[in-house]
């Protein structure tokens, strides 16, 4: 008990946040983002850390980044300007096929579930 308490006091805010996120999504049968296989269907969860509208060739693309404490993934919703409920700090589950695009992992138009 004392060892755990000492570890928490010596941890940085970022380390505490990673631990909190990992604990929140543990045991749900989801793939951790840090162990994400590419080009196969996956089911992942995390909290929204960034929402950006990036138009490409005149078509709006909504990019939503989530983190689960082990890694990050960006969901790209083509043709969307906004999705109600997908806001910063909201927990969500994405289902789709992940791939690498330059220096980031993305999933296009995933099925999503908002978590309370």
Secondary structure, 3 states (H helix, E strand, C coil): CHHHHHHHHHCCHHHHHHHHHHHHHCCCCCCCHHHCCCCCEEEEEEEEEEEEECCECCECEEEEEEECCCCEEEEEEECCCCCCCCCCCCEEEEEEEEEEECCEEEEECCEEEEEC
